[in-house]
Amino acid sequence: MKLAIIADDFTGSNDTGVQFAKKGLQTVVTTNINELMSNITDNDVVVFDTESRFDDKVTAYEKVYKISKKIKQLDNVLVYKKLDSTFRGNIGSEIDGCMQGMGYDFAVVIPALPSNGRKTIEGHVKVNGKFLQETEIAKDPKTPVNQSYIPDIIANQCQRKVEVITKDYDYTEEKLLEKLIELRNEGTEIVVFDAESDIDLKMLSEMISKLDSQFIIVGTAGLAEYITDAFQLKIRKSILSIIGSVSDVTREQIIYAYTSHDFDIIDISIQDFFEDDRKEKILQNILQLINDKKDIVIRTAKDKKDIQTACEYAEEKGLNKYETSDFIAKGLGEITGEILNEASNDLSGLFITGGDTLIKIANYLNIEGMKIIDEVLPAIPMGRFVHEKYCDIHVVTKAGAFGNKETFSDILDYLR
């Protein structure tokens, strides 16, 4: 399922879009209606800024109607009409335009933003405990708001039937869903929900996800934070971990993480790198695991005995210790490169430990560098490859001996 968000200004578009981007969804904010269809196709979430907050109500309606009618042409797209949390702008006309454009006769309005002091209590907007008309918003030079009761604000520009479900009702997911369906069957077109906390928002998002009919969601950045999980917007992708280091620290980190995280371990021996058919079999096994949305750890030594066995086999092949290390790193680089060539779009993240391994992967794929974006843990960076094809993969790198026993677990959680 894709998500299309319609907002009335650029900053609001961004503060809502980031709620999805931070959960790993490919998110773009745009003002170009001509690129809308391709943006929805190419991304998980598209936020369209109509720049209509300061328009008259007719112009605002027409802008939202036009964009909604375009979205309607696509299948399996959830529509989210983003509101300003203090109800500035053309609230009623834009909700109406969105419903008309989509051809929907029902909307759910959950506008609270508790983290910024905006709560919905008995259908009223309260900002830090004050009714909306008692705040500085009432004196806004462009879009003053002189009332706080949401049905009245909507009714200023929209003739649809509006009802409020307050918290004095049995505020459980099951009862709320029953009440919502009942109101809809009675001809209510817009339902406003009270919400005073993030717990309320989470519960309400999960409740509306169970509606089996078409409707638009109307809310702020507050509700947006919970939509991803409630509507299962994020498609699970694999995390691929390449363990090129033979450090005791890294081995202990893998063992510790295995007790709390679900991943498949693929052990590759030096013999596998000498025999193409064995290497190909391993590659196909890994690609199947990625297809099955599994997280994967590829390692060349589970203990010191494996290291000794590899050295003895390499010696038989005429390799010294330096050549052995280089040969294994090159083998890991090649198989990782082949995995990325085949399945880079199916990975949510890549973890690489071992500097030799990292450079071999980069060399195999003609990657010239990394753009550093974040620090996951002290001295453990996250970045993206400087490469047109692989630039969207989050890559975490770590020196073998860095970190404590929880480090790999924390990295997996970060990439997830």
N, C-alpha and C positions, 0 to 999 in steps of 0.2 A: 504494500500500500504506500502511495505517495501522499505527501501533505502539501496543500497549497494554502498559504496564509495571505490574507488581504489586510494591509495596514494603511493608515492614513498619513503617516509621516516617516521620515527616514530613520530617526533615532528609535522610534517605536518598533520599526521593522527590525533593526539590529538587536534591540534588547530581547525581542522575542526569538529571533533566529538563533541567537547564541544558546538558548535553552536546548536546542536540538543539536547544534554543532558540537557542544561539549559532551554529548552522549555518542559522538562518533558518526552522526548522520551528515551526509554531504549536503551542505546548506548554502543557498545563494540568495542574496537580496538584489532585486532589480526594479527598475522603473520603466523598462522597455517592454511594452505589451507585445511587440513583434517577435521577441525572443522567448515569450512565455512558454510556448509548447515545447520547444527544444530544451529549455531550462528544466521543466518538469520531467522530461524524458531522461535527462542527463544527471539529475540530482535526486536526493531523497526528499528534500524540503526546499520549496521555493517561496520566498516572501516577496510579495508584490506591493510596492509602495505606490499608492494612487495619488499621493500629495494632495489630498482633498480636505484636510482638516480646516482650512480657512476658506474653502469654497462655499457658495450658497448651497442650500440643501438639494436643489434640482441637479446642479452640476455634480455634486458628490454622489447622488443616486446614480446618475448616468455613468460615471466612471466605474463605480463598483459593479453595476449591472453588466457593463461591457466586459469587464475582466471575468466576472462569474460565468457569463455565457460562454466564454472561451474555455474555461476550466471544465464546464459541463460536457464538452466534447470528448473528454478523456475518461477512461474507465479506472475504477479503483483509486480514486483520489478523495482524500478527506479534506474538508474545507474548514478553515479556522478564520473567523473574522476577528481581527485584533482590535481591541478597544484601548483608548487611553484610560488609565486607572482612575483618573479624576473626571472622566466623561466629557472632556473637551472635544469639540468637533461635531460632526453631523451623525450622531449616534443612531437615531431612528431611521433616517433615510438610507444610511449605509447598510444597516441590517436588512431593511426592506429590499434594497437593490440587490444584495447578495442572495436573498431568498428567491426573489423573482428571477434573477439570472440563472440560478441553479435549478429552478423549477421545484424547490422544496417548500413545504408548507409548515415547517417546524424548525425552531431554533432553541437552543439551550444557552442561557446567559449565565456565566460564572465569572464575574469581573473582579473578585477580590485579589489583592496583592498584599498579603499579611506581612511579608518581609519588609515592606516599605510603609507599614502602618495603615494600608487601605483595607478595610473590612466591609462586608455586606451584612447588615444587621436589620432584620425585619424589612428587607427590601430597600433599605437606605444605604447610601455610600457614606462611610465614616472614615475620616483621615486623622489618624492619631487621636481618636476619641471624639472628634468634632464632626458635626454634619457638614456636608460639602459646602453649603452656602455660608458657613461660618468660617471658612478658610480663605486663604489668599486667592484661591481659584475663582471665587465670586468676583474678584476685582481684576481678573485677567483682561488685559487691554484688547485682545483679539477674540477670545472665546470664553467669556465669563459664564460660569455655571451657577445659577441662583436657586437650585433645588437639589435635593438629595435622593428623593424617592425614585428609584430606577424606572418603574412602569410609567411614571409621569414624564421622565426625561425622554423615554422612547416614544411616548405618545405625542410629543411635540412635533414629530416628523413622520409618524407612522401610525396607521389606523388598525394595525393587527391587534388581536386579543392577547393581552399579557397577564400572566399570573405569577405570584411569588410563592415559593416554598420556603417557609422560615424554619428556624431551628427549634421552634416549639413543637414542630411536627416530629414524629418518630424518625429521628435522623440516622437511620441505618440504611445501608446500601439496598437491601431487599425492599424495605418499605418505601424508600424514595423512588425506586424504579417502578413500583406499583403505582405510586401517586403520579409520577410523570406520565405513564401510559394512560392512566385514567383521565388526566387533564387533556391529553392530546385527543383522546376519543370524544371528549366533550367539546372539542372545537378550539381549544387554546392553541395559539400559534407560537407564542414565545413564553418560555418559562425561565424565571430568574431564581437563582438559588442563593440563599445565605451562605456565607463562609467566613470564618474568623481565624482560621489557622491553616498551616500547610497540611495538617492531618485531614482537615475538611476537604481541601483541594484534591489530595491524593484519592480519598474515598469517592469524591464526586466524579473524578476522571475515570475511575474504574467502573463506576455505576453507569455512566453514559456510554461507555464502550460496549455495554451489553444490549443497547438498543438495536433492534434488528431492522430499523427503517432509516430512510435517508433524512438527514438533518444537518444543519450547520452548527458549529460550536462558536460561541462568542465569548471572548475572554481577554485577559491581559497576559503579560509575561508570566504571571503567577501560575495560572492553570497550565500554561504551555510546558512548564517544567515536568509535568506529570503525564503529558499526552503520549510521549514516546513509549513508555512502558505499558501504559493502560491499553493502547491500541496496537502494541507490538510492532511499532514502525521500524525498529532496528532489526535488520536481518543479521543473524549471527554469522560471523566470519571467523576463520581460523587465525590463531596466533602461531607463528612459526618461530621456534627458538633453535638457533644454531650454536652448539656448545663446542667451540674450537679449543677452549682452554682445558688443560688437564690439571688445573689447580685443585687442591683438596677443598678449598673454600667454595669453589663453584660446584663441585660434586655434592658437598653437604647441602648447598642451597637447593639443588635439584631434588635431593632426597626429602628435604623438609617440605618443599612445595607440593610434592607428590601426595602428602598426607591430607592436604586441604584443597587441592585443585585437580580438576579432571583433565588430564592430558595423556596422550600416547607417546611412549618413548621408543624411538627407532635407534637401535645400536648399530653403528656401521664400523666394520673392522677394516684394517688396512688391506686385507685380502680382497674386500669388496671393490676397492678402488683399482685393483689390478685386473679385475675380470669384468668386462663390459656387461655380460648377461646378468651378473649378480647386481651390478649397479643399476641397470635398467629395471630389474625386478623391484628393487628398493624404491626407485623413483616412482614407479607406478603405484606402489603401495601408499606412498606419501600423498600422491595426487588424489587417490581414492579417499584417504582420510580427510583431506581438505574439502573434497566434494561432499563428504559427510558432516562438514562443519566441525571437525575435531581440532583441538589444539595439539600441537606436535612439538616434541623435543627431539632433536637429532644430536647424538653424541657419539664420540669415538672411543670413549673409555669410561666404564661405569665404576672401575676401581683400579688399584695399582697393578693388579695382576694383568688386566687388559693392556695397560701401558707396556709392561714387560713383554707380553706376548707380541705386541706390535713391533717392538724394537727387535726382538729375535727374528721375526718374519722378515722385517726390512733388511736385517743384516744378511739373511740368506739371499736376498735380492741384490745385495751389494750396495746398500745405502748406509751412510753413516747417520749419526743422530740428527745433525742439521738437515741433511737431505730427507730423512724420515719425516721430521716435523713439517718441512716445506711441502713434501709430497701429500701428506694428509690434509694440510691446509688448502692446497690446490684442489684436492678431491672434494672437500667440503664446499669450496668456492664454486666449483663446476656444478655440483648437484643442486646447490642453492640457486645458482643462476638458471638452471633448467627449470626448477620449480617456479621461479618468478616469471620466466618466459611463458610458462603454461598457465599459471594460476595467480598472478599478482592481484587481479581484481577480486579474488576470493579471500584475501588476507586482510585482517584488521590491523595487524602489526607484525613486526619482525624484531626479534631480539638476537643479538650477536655478541658472543663473548670470545675474546681472543683476537688480538690485533692482526696476526698473520691471516686468520680466516677472513676478517673484514676486508682487508686489502685484496685478497684473492677473489672475493665476491665482486668487489668493485672493478677489478681488472677484467673479469670474465664478462661483465655486463657493460663495459665501457662507461662506468660511472666516474665522473671527474671529481666529485666531492659531495659533501653533505651540508645542507642548510640547518644549522642548529636552532631549535625552537624553544626547548624547555630543558630543565634539569629535573629528572624523575626523583633522584636521590643524590646526595652529595657526590660529585664527580661522576655521575652516571647520566649522560645527556640523552635527549630524544631529538631527532631531527628527521629530515627527509632527504632522499637522494637527489642530487642535482642531475636529473635525467627526465626527459619528456615522458617516458613510459612509466617510470617507477616513482614519480614525484609525489604521489598521493599516499604512499605507505609510511606509516609511523615507524621509525627505526630507532630502537634503543640499543646502545652499545655499552659494554662494560669490560674493564680490565679483569682478568681472571680472578685475582686475589682480592678484589674490592668487595666491600659489603659485609653484612652479617648473615646469619642463617635465614632471615626473613626477606632478604633482598630480592630473590627471584620471585617469591610470592607477590611482593609489592609491585614488581615490574609487570607481572601478568595482570594484576588488578588494574594497573595504570593503562595498559594496552587494551584491556577489555572495555 
